[in-house]
Structures are given as C-alpha cells and as structure tokens.
C-alpha cells in the first residue's frame, strides 16, 4: 500500500468527477450536441471534462465563430441544469466534506459549471456547497487556465503554494499545476495526468487536522 500525505492551509475543490458523479448526464447531453453538429462522439472524451462548454466546443470545432459557441454553451448549460437523472455523489464525498468542515480548513468550490448548474448538481447529490464558490461567472478563462484556482486562493486569503487542489480531469489538473498548487487527483481519469497524488475515490482520503491550523490529507494510493 502506498500512502501520500499532503499538508494544506486551504482546499480548492472541483465538482464534476471529484465530488459529484455527473458522467451520465454529461455524456447524454454532449452526445446529443455532437450528433447535431457532426462531431464524432469519440472525440468528446479527451476534451469535454473540466472545461467550460464553450471551450470544449472551440476545441472540437476550431473554425466555428465564437459567438455560436457561446450561444450553444448557454443552451447546453440549461439542458444540463434540467437533467439531473443519475447525478450522485462520488463515493466518500459526503464524509470527506464533513471532515473538512470539522477540521475548520478553508475551502472553495472551483468549477467550470455556472452557479445554477453547480447548485443543482450539489443538491441532487445531497452535498453542501462550500462557502466560497468560483464558478463560470467568476472567471474570464476556462480550465486549463489557472484563473479559477488563483481566484479561489485569493478569496480564501491563502498563498497558492499552501493550497491543495482536488481534481479529476486533465484540464483541471493542468490548471492546478499552472497555479503553482499541488493536486490530488480523484478517480480513474486523473491517473494519466500525473497529479501530485491520486486516490480512486474520496473514500481513500483521510482528513486530519494539523497543529498549525491546516489539514493533512492522508491518501491511500494503492
């Protein structure tokens, strides 16, 4: 058994794939969009997770006018917000968030979803929203740009080097690294992107209060 230990003064938490399993609805909605626009659904998987919808569209259809991507993005977000069938917590998410709250460590949600979508999915999964939320409306650039994580750290008043990011996607892991933060990968998508440490689910992450007021994440990587 391999065990990693990450000390942090603040945690920056992605949502989809990290706290909430929304793969079923993401695949439903995006497969329908791909069919409408002549995109091979197989091309979706490498780029759809972790990015804002318009950024995914721009990657898949690079010659398409951005105003069309932005309009489609708004429509797609509305579909995703209305479709909550199969949205469930990642195993261990509720216990992990409870342990983080009990430890008193500052935390922020940093997601490519907008606030209505983030609220709908966290509620559907039965999970509490962290007090600080950096959503699509909060930033000008999508992951893998580090803006969201840097803004989350700034709002929590914690240096980037003292933060640990929890992420599942390649775009999110790249964004955390670009922000100068350590990254704990959650789930199978994270492994190939070589985060600082990786856990199959949040059931494999133990939260221990640290003497300096921070928190120690003890990660079973086996």
PLY file of the C-alpha trace (Angstrom):
ply
format ascii 1.0
element vertex 222
property float x
property float y
property float z
element edge 221
property int vertex1
property int vertex2
end_header
0.00 0.00 0.00
1.34 3.42 -0.98
0.35 6.34 1.21
0.77 10.02 0.31
0.47 12.90 2.77
-0.39 16.39 1.60
-0.44 19.32 4.01
-2.66 22.27 3.11
-3.93 25.51 4.61
-6.83 25.55 2.13
-8.56 23.15 -0.24
-9.83 24.02 -3.71
-12.44 21.51 -4.82
-13.56 20.73 -8.34
-17.14 19.45 -8.61
-17.88 17.12 -11.54
-15.92 13.89 -11.23
-14.40 14.98 -7.92
-17.38 15.49 -5.58
-20.27 14.66 -7.92
-20.57 11.86 -10.46
-22.41 13.53 -13.33
-20.95 11.43 -16.13
-24.33 10.03 -17.18
-25.91 13.41 -17.90
-22.69 14.88 -19.35
-22.49 12.04 -21.85
-26.21 12.27 -22.69
-26.20 16.00 -23.32
-22.87 16.15 -25.11
-23.58 13.13 -27.33
-26.77 14.84 -28.48
-24.85 18.05 -29.18
-22.21 16.11 -31.13
-24.88 14.47 -33.29
-26.42 17.87 -34.05
-23.07 19.27 -35.19
-21.49 16.31 -36.98
-18.88 15.68 -34.29
-17.71 12.13 -33.63
-18.72 11.36 -30.01
-15.38 9.59 -29.56
-13.67 12.96 -29.98
-15.57 14.36 -26.98
-13.94 12.35 -24.22
-10.43 13.84 -24.37
-11.71 17.43 -24.09
-15.19 17.61 -22.52
-14.28 17.05 -18.87
-13.14 20.02 -16.82
-13.67 22.78 -19.37
-16.46 25.29 -19.78
-18.83 24.24 -22.57
-17.78 26.99 -24.99
-14.11 25.99 -24.58
-14.94 22.36 -25.39
-16.85 23.49 -28.47
-13.94 25.67 -29.59
-11.55 22.73 -29.25
-13.82 20.43 -31.25
-14.81 22.98 -33.92
-11.85 25.38 -34.10
-13.12 27.26 -37.19
-16.55 27.95 -35.75
-17.37 31.56 -34.76
-17.09 32.05 -31.01
-20.49 33.74 -30.78
-22.08 30.46 -31.92
-20.13 28.54 -29.28
-21.26 30.97 -26.58
-24.89 30.68 -27.65
-24.71 26.88 -27.77
-22.97 26.89 -24.40
-25.86 28.76 -22.78
-28.38 26.32 -24.26
-26.33 23.30 -23.23
-25.94 24.58 -19.67
-29.72 24.93 -19.45
-30.15 21.32 -20.58
-27.59 20.07 -18.08
-29.20 22.01 -15.25
-32.61 20.50 -16.04
-31.27 16.93 -16.42
-30.27 15.53 -13.03
-31.04 11.88 -13.73
-28.10 9.80 -12.48
-26.32 12.64 -10.67
-24.90 11.09 -7.49
-22.08 11.82 -5.06
-18.64 10.37 -5.69
-18.15 7.61 -3.09
-16.92 9.17 0.14
-17.77 12.75 -0.86
-20.23 13.45 1.97
-17.90 12.08 4.67
-14.94 13.95 3.17
-16.76 17.30 3.16
-17.95 16.71 6.72
-14.38 16.00 7.83
-13.12 19.15 6.09
-15.76 21.24 7.84
-14.92 19.64 11.19
-11.24 20.41 10.67
-12.08 24.06 10.03
-9.87 24.29 6.95
-10.82 26.98 4.39
-12.36 25.53 1.26
-13.69 26.75 -2.07
-15.57 25.10 -4.91
-13.78 25.84 -8.20
-15.87 24.51 -11.08
-16.39 25.13 -14.79
-20.14 24.91 -14.18
-22.13 28.09 -13.70
-23.73 28.72 -10.32
-27.22 27.36 -11.21
-25.70 24.12 -12.54
-23.33 23.77 -9.59
-26.18 24.34 -7.14
-28.47 21.87 -8.92
-25.87 19.11 -9.05
-24.61 19.52 -5.49
-28.22 19.49 -4.25
-29.06 16.44 -6.36
-26.06 14.65 -4.87
-27.06 15.71 -1.35
-23.82 17.61 -0.79
-23.40 21.05 0.86
-21.98 23.85 -1.23
-18.69 25.21 0.16
-18.96 28.80 1.41
-16.71 30.17 -1.36
-17.73 29.31 -4.93
-15.71 30.11 -8.03
-17.98 29.26 -10.95
-18.06 30.02 -14.67
-19.44 33.50 -13.98
-16.44 34.28 -11.76
-13.70 33.93 -14.39
-12.79 35.07 -17.87
-10.88 31.92 -18.86
-11.72 28.22 -18.69
-9.56 25.49 -17.22
-6.76 24.61 -18.03
-6.17 28.30 -17.36
-5.30 28.72 -13.65
-7.50 31.79 -13.12
-10.21 29.97 -11.17
-7.83 28.34 -8.71
-5.83 31.53 -8.21
-9.06 33.44 -7.56
-10.20 30.79 -5.09
-6.93 31.02 -3.16
-7.13 34.82 -3.13
-10.71 34.81 -1.81
-9.65 32.42 0.95
-6.60 34.57 1.73
-4.17 31.67 1.33
-0.99 31.54 -0.76
-1.15 29.27 -3.81
1.72 27.13 -2.52
-0.30 26.36 0.64
-3.35 25.12 -1.30
-4.18 21.62 -2.46
-6.47 21.21 -5.47
-8.77 18.18 -5.79
-9.46 17.39 -9.44
-10.37 14.56 -11.80
-9.74 15.95 -15.30
-6.67 16.69 -17.35
-7.74 20.30 -17.83
-8.29 20.77 -14.11
-5.02 19.12 -13.11
-3.15 21.29 -15.60
-4.89 24.38 -14.19
-3.90 23.49 -10.63
-0.30 22.95 -11.61
-0.23 26.21 -13.57
-1.48 27.97 -10.42
1.55 26.64 -8.52
-0.53 24.27 -6.39
-0.27 20.61 -5.52
-3.02 18.46 -6.99
-4.76 15.44 -5.52
-6.31 13.52 -8.39
-9.62 11.75 -7.79
-10.80 8.84 -9.93
-9.55 6.98 -13.00
-9.38 10.00 -15.33
-6.81 11.66 -13.10
-4.16 8.94 -13.18
-2.81 9.56 -16.67
-2.30 13.27 -15.96
0.15 12.58 -13.12
-1.14 14.68 -10.25
0.89 15.04 -7.07
-1.05 12.13 -5.56
-4.07 10.13 -6.70
-6.99 8.33 -5.00
-9.54 6.07 -6.65
-12.36 7.79 -4.71
-12.70 10.12 -1.76
-13.15 7.03 0.40
-9.37 6.67 0.09
-8.66 10.14 1.54
-8.47 10.72 5.29
-8.63 14.25 6.72
-6.56 15.02 9.81
-6.36 18.45 11.47
-2.79 19.80 11.55
-1.27 21.56 14.55
-0.70 24.75 12.56
-4.39 25.14 11.75
-4.12 23.49 8.36
-5.09 19.99 7.38
-3.27 16.80 6.44
-4.74 14.70 3.63
-3.66 11.09 4.05
-4.17 9.36 0.70
-4.25 5.62 0.11
-2.89 5.37 -3.43
-2.98 1.55 -3.64
0 1
1 2
2 3
3 4
4 5
5 6
6 7
7 8
8 9
9 10
10 11
11 12
12 13
13 14
14 15
15 16
16 17
17 18
18 19
19 20
20 21
21 22
22 23
23 24
24 25
25 26
26 27
27 28
28 29
29 30
30 31
31 32
32 33
33 34
34 35
35 36
36 37
37 38
38 39
39 40
40 41
41 42
42 43
43 44
44 45
45 46
46 47
47 48
48 49
49 50
50 51
51 52
52 53
53 54
54 55
55 56
56 57
57 58
58 59
59 60
60 61
61 62
62 63
63 64
64 65
65 66
66 67
67 68
68 69
69 70
70 71
71 72
72 73
73 74
74 75
75 76
76 77
77 78
78 79
79 80
80 81
81 82
82 83
83 84
84 85
85 86
86 87
87 88
88 89
89 90
90 91
91 92
92 93
93 94
94 95
95 96
96 97
97 98
98 99
99 100
100 101
101 102
102 103
103 104
104 105
105 106
106 107
107 108
108 109
109 110
110 111
111 112
112 113
113 114
114 115
115 116
116 117
117 118
118 119
119 120
120 121
121 122
122 123
123 124
124 125
125 126
126 127
127 128
128 129
129 130
130 131
131 132
132 133
133 134
134 135
135 136
136 137
137 138
138 139
139 140
140 141
141 142
142 143
143 144
144 145
145 146
146 147
147 148
148 149
149 150
150 151
151 152
152 153
153 154
154 155
155 156
156 157
157 158
158 159
159 160
160 161
161 162
162 163
163 164
164 165
165 166
166 167
167 168
168 169
169 170
170 171
171 172
172 173
173 174
174 175
175 176
176 177
177 178
178 179
179 180
180 181
181 182
182 183
183 184
184 185
185 186
186 187
187 188
188 189
189 190
190 191
191 192
192 193
193 194
194 195
195 196
196 197
197 198
198 199
199 200
200 201
201 202
202 203
203 204
204 205
205 206
206 207
207 208
208 209
209 210
210 211
211 212
212 213
213 214
214 215
215 216
216 217
217 218
218 219
219 220
220 221
